[in-house]
Amino acid sequence: MGPAEPRRRFEEIYTEHYAAVSSYVRRRAEDPDDAADVLAETFTTTWRRLADVPNGEEARLWLYGVARRTLANHRRGQSRRAALTVRLREELADWTGTVVNTASDAAREAFARLSGDDRELLSLVGWEGLDTPQIAKVLGCSSTAARQRLHRARKRLAVELARADADLTPYGPRAVNLAKENA
């Protein structure tokens, strides 16, 4: 078999059997997007296993078998994702029920007024507990750039908190000082 032979054989199989396999999959899939995914995976498998595809009419039957197994795998995957979604919802409901929200409304509102980038930076520090080099990796920038961005985000948060006339002492002396500097 020369270099062009596998491609030509695949194209012949695809051209000859696409309509039949497509109809087979569409009749069994619950959603058009699922049908497209299964059809693509069926022909991807055909390409990978081209040497196993029989000739003639047997090829269509072989493709039906591949499509059937691909549909079954797709449905199992959907079931696993649905079960995981339910489990995660339950865990999140349990988690949110036990968390005590200590942030005042003023602090929450001040945080919400920041840009998305500032909120993300401050969240990476406060919620995820990342340090500057780790934040730099997440953001894809240098540590120096991450440190500067974080400093500016903290300053903007302090300004927003000062505007809200919030008591900054629970946030520590650094927050109080930043607010005074930027008042």
Disulfide bonds with the S-S distance in Angstrom:
none
